[in-house]
Amino acid sequence: MMQIIRVSPSQAAQLFGVNERSIRRALKNGELRYIIVQGRYKINFEDLVRWSQHLPSREQKRDSEGIGQFVEKWRIKNPKFSPSEKIIHPENKTL
């Protein structure tokens, strides 16, 4: 079972390189799903990713100021530590 990840508006703004007002505006306009926990908004992370892909300006901010700037650093360069293709794609028995 997949667990839903939720973040606060300020965390979302930091992660995606946008102003917190942009996140709150998206909440007000119904662009992001959220729940309220102890009086605080908690936003569905999956929705944030989709929302960040909706406009080119958001994609650019995500990639230059948000989590996107670190993606290249996450790539595993040593094949010894890379996940096995057999594990990633178990349905493809020819690997």
C-alpha positions in Angstrom: 0.0 0.0 0.0 1.4 3.4 -1.0 1.5 6.0 1.7 0.5 9.5 0.9 3.1 12.2 1.5 1.8 15.6 2.6 3.7 18.8 3.1 2.9 22.3 4.5 2.6 25.3 2.2 5.9 26.7 3.4 7.6 23.3 2.7 6.0 23.1 -0.7 7.2 26.6 -1.6 10.8 25.7 -0.6 10.7 22.3 -2.4 9.4 23.8 -5.7 11.2 27.2 -5.6 8.1 29.3 -5.6 6.7 31.9 -3.3 4.4 30.6 -0.5 1.7 33.0 -1.9 1.7 31.0 -5.1 1.0 27.8 -3.1 -1.8 29.5 -1.1 -3.3 30.9 -4.3 -3.3 27.4 -5.8 -5.0 26.0 -2.7 -7.7 28.8 -2.8 -8.3 28.0 -6.5 -8.7 24.3 -5.9 -5.6 23.4 -7.9 -4.1 21.4 -5.1 -5.6 18.8 -2.8 -5.1 19.2 0.9 -6.3 18.2 4.3 -6.2 20.2 7.5 -4.3 18.7 10.4 -4.4 20.5 13.8 -5.4 23.7 12.0 -2.6 23.5 9.4 -2.8 22.8 5.7 -1.2 19.6 4.5 -0.8 19.3 0.7 -0.7 16.1 -1.3 2.9 15.9 -2.7 1.8 14.1 -5.8 -0.5 17.0 -6.7 2.4 19.4 -6.1 4.5 17.6 -8.7 1.6 17.7 -11.2 1.0 21.3 -10.4 4.7 22.2 -10.9 4.5 20.6 -14.4 1.5 22.5 -15.5 3.2 25.8 -16.5 6.6 26.3 -18.0 7.4 29.1 -15.5 6.7 26.7 -12.6 8.9 24.0 -14.2 11.7 26.5 -14.6 11.5 27.6 -10.9 11.3 24.0 -9.8 14.4 23.1 -11.8 16.4 26.2 -11.0 15.4 27.1 -7.4 13.6 23.9 -6.1 14.3 20.2 -6.0 15.0 20.0 -9.7 18.4 21.6 -9.2 19.6 18.5 -7.3 18.4 15.8 -9.7 21.7 15.5 -11.6 23.5 15.1 -8.3 21.2 12.2 -7.4 22.3 10.1 -10.3 24.3 7.1 -9.4 27.4 7.1 -11.5 29.0 3.8 -10.2 27.1 0.8 -11.7 28.1 -1.3 -8.6 25.6 0.8 -6.6 22.9 1.2 -9.3 19.7 -0.7 -9.0 19.7 -3.9 -11.1 17.5 -3.8 -14.2 16.2 -7.2 -13.1 14.8 -5.7 -9.9 13.4 -2.6 -11.6 11.8 -4.5 -14.5 11.1 -8.0 -13.3 8.6 -8.7 -16.1 11.5 -8.4 -18.7 13.2 -11.8 -18.2 15.7 -11.2 -21.1 18.0 -8.8 -19.1 
